[in-house]
């Protein structure tokens, strides 16, 4: 059976979900996983990386039982339109299951040239939107969000989230253009890359801009290490997660002599991470539970030595604004050393499970590397560790790469 049409539909909606801020990717992944049920067949025994990944998901789910606050699965009423899933563990388990189904169906799909072409076209539409957005944002924000400052801020955040999602999409699009269209593809890719970088600068989306560097670094690593590039790449990310508290403590010490010259926004991010590391000692092994960092509401008014280096309006701003904006530290804080070690082991196992880069066509191996590098940067600066929209977009992008691989491999046969 062919999973291509279902995945093509998901990518037709990709630009729409990106424009709306990205949270629509979770229900999109869920709907796509329903179509995947017809194709996905479990392989027994499961691969080692899948077993370790399921163990990490199980630990995250369990951590909600010792998290602060009351445990509630749902709230509201379905008939009244107020129904909502309140349980973070339920959402995390559903995300993991949906991702597995979609990736498994893509792995077992027949070649789908038309669907692969649709994927490329839709990623190009998303790229064009982001490149144009700095020049149309003023008009669109007023037209869609009105004059309410809160609504305008929400709209501006959606522009930023769309740019972050493009950072995940660009490695897929550019790899296909370069290796399928040769010289024309290289020229077009350079134009799109320059346009995206300029858009990131104008929109001030720093995570997406840095993700370009992450993409390039990962691609270079895999190009230099055609036999073990994926193992080094994922092993390095595993080491980053496992040693995050130590690495960030060293970062604080290295930047301390320059702290006064750093922008206030960057200093606040460093202080947020410092507070997170300090509170890890309260539950170092098991963590404080899922979404515990939401309950850390200390403001800069409680740290006058830091507030003295900031404008006065920062005094009521939370030091940890909902989550640390670094997933590795959040994993440590909320699931403890146990969760961090299991997460790291799952990446190591995945690195050894993937084919060697030289065994894959260049379109595939560089798309995998670029997606991994971009995701690692956004993982470090942008979202909560349990952000369903981000992880759903990563899963859909990964399925797109797999479908391309099967289609290109089928064309060779």
C-alpha distance (Angstrom), angle and dihedral (degrees) to the residues before:
residue distance angle dihedral
X1 . . .
X2 3.78 . .
X3 3.78 120.5 .
X4 3.81 90.5 -179.3
X5 3.84 98.1 95.5
X6 3.82 92.9 51.3
X7 3.80 91.8 48.2
X8 3.81 90.7 45.7
X9 3.81 89.3 56.2
X10 3.80 89.2 51.9
X11 3.81 90.5 53.5
X12 3.81 92.3 46.2
X13 3.81 84.9 61.6
X14 3.83 93.3 41.4
X15 3.85 95.7 91.5
X16 3.82 90.7 45.9
X17 3.80 93.0 52.5
X18 3.80 91.1 45.4
X19 3.81 92.6 51.8
X20 3.81 90.4 49.8
X21 3.80 91.6 56.5
X22 3.78 103.9 -89.3
X23 3.79 103.0 -89.2
X24 3.79 89.3 106.2
X25 3.79 89.2 70.0
X26 3.82 91.1 79.4
X27 3.83 96.0 60.3
X28 3.82 88.6 39.1
X29 3.81 89.5 56.0
X30 3.80 89.7 46.6
X31 3.80 92.9 53.1
X32 3.80 91.5 45.9
X33 3.80 90.0 50.8
X34 3.82 89.5 57.2
X35 3.80 88.5 59.3
X36 3.80 88.2 46.0
X37 3.80 90.8 60.6
X38 3.80 88.6 78.8
X39 3.80 91.7 58.0
X40 3.78 110.5 25.6
X41 3.77 112.8 96.9
X42 3.81 119.8 180.0
X43 3.76 116.0 -119.5
X44 3.78 113.8 -140.7
X45 2.88 125.1 -113.7
X46 3.82 94.7 28.1
X47 3.78 118.0 -125.8
X48 3.80 116.5 -91.2
X49 3.80 93.4 -111.8
X50 3.81 90.3 53.2
X51 3.80 92.1 51.2
X52 3.79 92.3 49.9
X53 3.80 90.4 44.4
X54 3.80 90.8 52.9
X55 3.80 88.9 48.8
X56 3.82 90.1 54.4
X57 3.81 91.3 48.3
X58 3.80 89.6 49.6
X59 3.79 91.2 51.3
X60 3.81 91.7 49.3
X61 3.81 90.0 50.1
X62 3.80 91.4 48.7
X63 3.81 91.8 49.3
X64 3.80 90.7 68.3
X65 3.81 88.5 70.8
X66 3.82 92.2 66.3
X67 3.81 95.6 35.1
X68 3.84 118.4 114.5
X69 3.79 117.5 -94.6
X70 3.78 132.0 33.8
X71 3.79 120.9 -47.4
X72 3.83 110.5 -120.1
X73 3.78 126.1 166.9
X74 3.80 98.8 -164.2
X75 3.78 141.6 -2.1
X76 3.80 136.8 -159.4
X77 3.77 130.4 22.9
X78 3.79 126.4 -68.8
X79 3.82 93.6 -147.6
X80 3.80 91.7 51.5
X81 3.78 93.4 47.8
X82 3.81 93.7 -117.2
X83 3.80 97.7 105.9
X84 3.80 115.9 130.4
X85 3.80 137.2 165.6
X86 3.79 105.9 -118.2
X87 3.79 98.8 174.7
X88 3.78 112.7 96.9
X89 3.79 89.9 -165.2
X90 3.80 92.2 55.8
X91 3.81 90.8 49.3
X92 3.82 91.4 47.9
X93 3.81 93.3 49.1
X94 3.82 91.3 47.4
X95 3.81 90.7 49.5
X96 3.81 92.1 50.8
X97 3.81 92.4 48.2
X98 3.82 93.9 46.6
X99 3.81 91.4 48.2
X100 3.80 91.8 50.8
X101 3.81 92.4 49.8
X102 3.82 94.2 49.2
X103 3.81 94.7 45.9
X104 3.83 91.8 44.7
X105 3.82 91.6 50.2
X106 3.82 90.9 49.5
X107 3.82 89.9 50.9
X108 3.81 90.4 53.1
X109 3.80 97.7 40.3
X110 3.76 125.8 115.0
X111 3.83 117.5 -116.3
X112 3.81 111.4 -75.7
X113 3.84 112.9 -169.4
X114 3.79 95.0 171.1
X115 3.81 93.4 48.7
X116 3.81 90.2 47.7
X117 3.79 89.4 53.8
X118 3.79 91.1 50.6
X119 3.80 89.9 52.4
X120 3.81 91.3 54.5
X121 3.81 91.4 46.8
X122 3.79 94.1 50.6
X123 3.80 92.9 48.3
X124 3.80 87.4 51.3
X125 3.82 89.5 52.9
X126 3.80 90.1 51.9
X127 3.81 90.6 49.1
X128 3.81 92.1 50.8
X129 3.80 90.4 49.6
X130 3.81 93.9 53.0
X131 3.81 92.9 44.8
X132 3.81 89.8 52.6
X133 3.82 96.2 40.6
X134 3.85 98.7 85.8
X135 3.78 89.3 58.0
X136 3.81 96.1 44.7
X137 3.81 100.9 33.6
X138 3.80 96.0 94.8
X139 3.79 93.8 54.0
X140 3.81 94.7 40.1
X141 3.80 94.6 47.6
X142 3.80 91.5 52.9
X143 3.80 93.2 43.6
X144 3.81 96.7 47.3
X145 3.81 104.5 28.5
X146 3.80 102.1 29.8
X147 3.79 121.4 -150.0
X148 3.81 100.1 -50.8
X149 3.86 106.0 121.9
X150 3.82 92.4 -144.1
X151 3.79 92.2 50.7
X152 3.79 91.1 46.3
X153 3.80 90.2 51.7
X154 3.81 89.6 50.6
X155 3.80 89.6 51.3
X156 3.80 92.3 49.6
X157 3.82 89.4 51.0
X158 3.80 89.3 52.5
X159 3.81 89.6 55.5
X160 3.80 88.4 52.4
X161 3.80 93.6 47.8
X162 3.79 90.2 49.5
X163 3.81 88.5 54.2
X164 3.81 90.7 50.1
X165 3.79 90.2 51.7
X166 3.79 90.1 50.8
X167 3.80 88.1 55.9
X168 3.82 86.2 63.9
X169 3.80 93.3 44.6
X170 3.80 99.6 47.4
X171 3.84 96.6 72.0
X172 3.81 89.4 56.4
X173 3.79 95.4 46.3
X174 3.80 97.8 42.5
X175 3.81 93.8 46.4
X176 3.79 91.2 54.8
X177 3.81 93.6 45.6
X178 3.81 95.0 48.2
X179 3.79 97.4 46.8
X180 3.80 98.8 36.4
X181 3.83 101.9 39.4
X182 3.81 97.1 33.0
X183 3.84 112.0 -165.5
X184 3.79 94.6 6.8
X185 3.79 89.4 47.6
X186 3.80 92.2 51.2
X187 3.81 92.1 51.0
X188 3.81 92.6 46.7
X189 3.81 91.4 46.1
X190 3.80 91.8 52.8
X191 3.79 90.4 50.5
X192 3.80 92.6 49.0
X193 3.79 92.1 45.0
X194 3.81 92.1 50.5
X195 3.79 91.5 46.4
X196 3.79 92.3 49.7
X197 3.81 92.4 48.2
X198 3.81 90.8 50.4
X199 3.81 90.3 48.7
X200 3.81 91.0 50.9
X201 3.80 89.8 51.9
X202 3.80 94.2 48.4
X203 3.81 92.3 45.5
X204 3.83 90.0 44.4
X205 3.81 91.8 -130.1
X206 3.78 98.1 156.7
X207 3.82 97.1 175.3
X208 3.81 91.9 57.0
X209 3.81 91.0 46.7
X210 3.81 91.9 51.3
X211 3.81 89.0 45.9
X212 3.80 88.2 66.9
X213 3.79 87.2 62.0
X214 3.80 90.8 47.2
X215 3.79 90.2 51.2
X216 3.80 92.9 49.5
X217 3.82 93.3 46.1
X218 3.81 93.0 50.8
X219 3.81 92.3 47.8
X220 3.81 91.8 49.7
X221 3.81 90.9 49.0
X222 3.80 92.6 52.1
X223 3.81 91.2 44.8
X224 3.82 91.0 52.8
X225 3.82 93.6 43.7
X226 3.82 105.7 41.2
X227 3.81 92.8 166.2
X228 3.81 103.6 42.1
X229 3.80 104.4 13.6
X230 3.80 95.7 116.3
X231 3.79 91.3 48.1
X232 3.80 92.3 52.1
X233 3.78 92.1 44.1
X234 3.79 97.0 49.5
X235 3.79 92.3 35.3
X236 3.80 89.2 55.4
X237 3.81 90.8 51.3
X238 3.80 89.3 48.5
X239 3.80 90.6 52.7
X240 3.81 89.8 48.0
X241 3.81 91.3 55.7
X242 3.80 95.0 43.2
X243 3.82 94.0 48.3
X244 3.83 98.5 33.6
X245 3.84 97.7 120.6
X246 3.80 92.2 50.8
X247 3.80 93.7 43.5
X248 3.79 92.8 51.0
X249 3.79 92.7 45.4
X250 3.80 87.8 55.6
X251 3.81 89.7 47.5
X252 3.81 91.4 54.0
X253 3.79 90.7 51.4
X254 3.81 93.0 47.8
X255 3.82 93.1 50.1
X256 3.80 96.8 42.0
X257 3.85 95.3 93.4
X258 3.82 89.4 53.3
X259 3.82 98.7 41.2
X260 3.81 95.1 109.1
X261 3.79 92.3 56.5
X262 3.82 95.3 49.1
X263 3.84 119.9 100.6
X264 3.80 114.1 -97.1
X265 3.79 92.0 -117.5
X266 3.81 91.7 54.9
X267 3.81 92.4 45.8
X268 3.80 90.1 51.4
X269 3.79 90.1 52.8
X270 3.81 90.8 51.1
X271 3.82 91.2 49.0
X272 3.79 89.9 49.1
X273 3.79 90.2 54.6
X274 3.81 90.4 45.9
X275 3.81 90.9 54.8
X276 3.80 91.1 48.1
X277 3.80 92.2 52.2
X278 3.80 90.5 47.2
X279 3.79 91.9 53.8
X280 3.79 93.1 48.5
X281 3.79 87.5 79.2
X282 3.83 89.2 67.9
X283 3.83 90.8 69.3
X284 3.80 107.9 4.6
X285 3.80 99.7 163.7
X286 3.82 106.3 36.8
X287 3.79 99.8 20.6
X288 3.78 126.9 -135.7
X289 3.78 95.6 -77.3
X290 3.78 139.1 -97.6
X291 3.83 114.0 -36.5
X292 3.81 91.5 -1.0
X293 3.81 90.6 139.4
X294 3.82 88.6 67.0
X295 3.79 87.1 69.9
X296 3.81 94.5 55.3
X297 3.78 98.4 98.7
X298 3.79 102.0 159.8
X299 3.80 110.3 140.4
X300 3.79 130.9 -152.5
X301 3.80 87.6 -98.4
X302 3.83 85.8 77.0
X303 3.83 91.1 55.5
X304 3.83 106.1 51.0
X305 3.82 92.5 171.0
X306 3.81 89.0 62.7
X307 3.80 95.5 38.0
X308 3.81 89.0 56.4
X309 3.82 87.6 66.3
X310 3.81 94.1 50.5
X311 3.81 136.9 63.2
X312 3.82 113.6 -85.9
X313 3.80 94.4 -110.0
X314 3.82 88.9 69.5
X315 3.81 91.9 71.3
X316 3.82 94.4 91.8
X317 3.79 94.3 40.0
X318 3.85 115.2 108.4
X319 3.78 114.5 -113.6
X320 3.81 89.9 -140.5
X321 3.82 102.2 38.3
X322 3.80 100.1 -151.3
X323 3.80 94.3 -56.3
X324 3.82 135.4 10.6
X325 3.83 96.2 -102.6
X326 3.78 86.6 -127.4
X327 3.78 116.3 90.4
X328 3.80 96.3 -159.6
X329 3.81 91.8 57.4
X330 3.80 91.4 43.3
X331 3.80 90.9 52.9
X332 3.80 88.9 52.3
X333 3.80 93.6 45.9
X334 3.80 97.4 46.3
X335 3.82 104.2 29.9
X336 3.80 99.5 24.7
X337 3.76 130.2 -145.7
X338 3.81 89.8 -42.3
X339 3.80 92.6 59.4
X340 3.81 93.8 42.6
X341 3.82 92.8 51.4
X342 3.81 93.2 47.6
X343 3.82 90.9 48.1
X344 3.81 90.4 50.3
X345 3.81 92.4 48.1
X346 3.80 90.9 51.6
X347 3.81 90.0 57.4
X348 3.80 92.2 47.7
X349 3.81 89.8 50.4
X350 3.82 90.9 48.6
X351 3.80 90.5 50.9
X352 3.80 90.8 55.7
X353 3.80 92.3 43.2
X354 3.81 96.9 54.6
X355 3.81 118.0 87.1
X356 3.77 116.6 -101.5
X357 3.83 109.9 -87.9
X358 3.82 91.9 -117.3
X359 3.81 89.4 59.0
X360 3.82 91.3 62.2
X361 3.78 129.4 70.9
X362 3.83 112.0 -99.9
X363 3.83 91.6 -111.8
X364 3.79 89.2 59.4
X365 3.78 102.7 39.2
X366 3.80 94.9 48.2
X367 3.81 92.2 44.3
X368 3.82 89.3 53.3
X369 3.79 91.7 47.5
X370 3.80 93.8 45.6
X371 3.79 93.9 47.9
X372 3.81 90.0 49.7
X373 3.80 93.1 49.0
X374 3.80 93.8 47.5
X375 3.80 92.8 46.0
X376 3.82 90.6 49.9
X377 3.82 91.6 56.6
X378 3.80 94.5 46.8
X379 3.83 87.2 45.1
X380 3.79 87.0 59.2
X381 3.79 101.9 46.7
X382 3.78 116.7 15.1
X383 3.79 126.2 43.9
X384 3.76 144.9 26.8
X385 3.79 113.9 -86.1
X386 3.80 88.6 -115.3
X387 3.81 97.8 47.0
X388 3.79 103.3 143.5
X389 3.79 95.0 -162.5
X390 3.80 93.9 56.0
X391 3.81 96.4 46.3
X392 3.82 91.9 43.3
X393 3.80 90.8 54.4
X394 3.82 89.8 49.2
X395 3.83 90.5 51.1
X396 3.81 93.0 48.6
X397 3.82 91.2 47.1
X398 3.82 90.5 49.8
X399 3.80 90.4 51.0
X400 3.81 89.1 51.0
X401 3.81 90.9 54.3
X402 3.81 90.8 49.3
X403 3.80 91.8 50.5
X404 3.82 89.7 50.7
X405 3.80 89.6 50.3
X406 3.79 92.7 52.1
X407 3.81 92.1 44.6
X408 3.81 94.3 49.7
X409 3.78 91.1 44.0
X410 3.80 89.7 50.4
X411 3.79 91.0 51.2
X412 3.81 89.8 55.3
X413 3.81 93.2 51.2
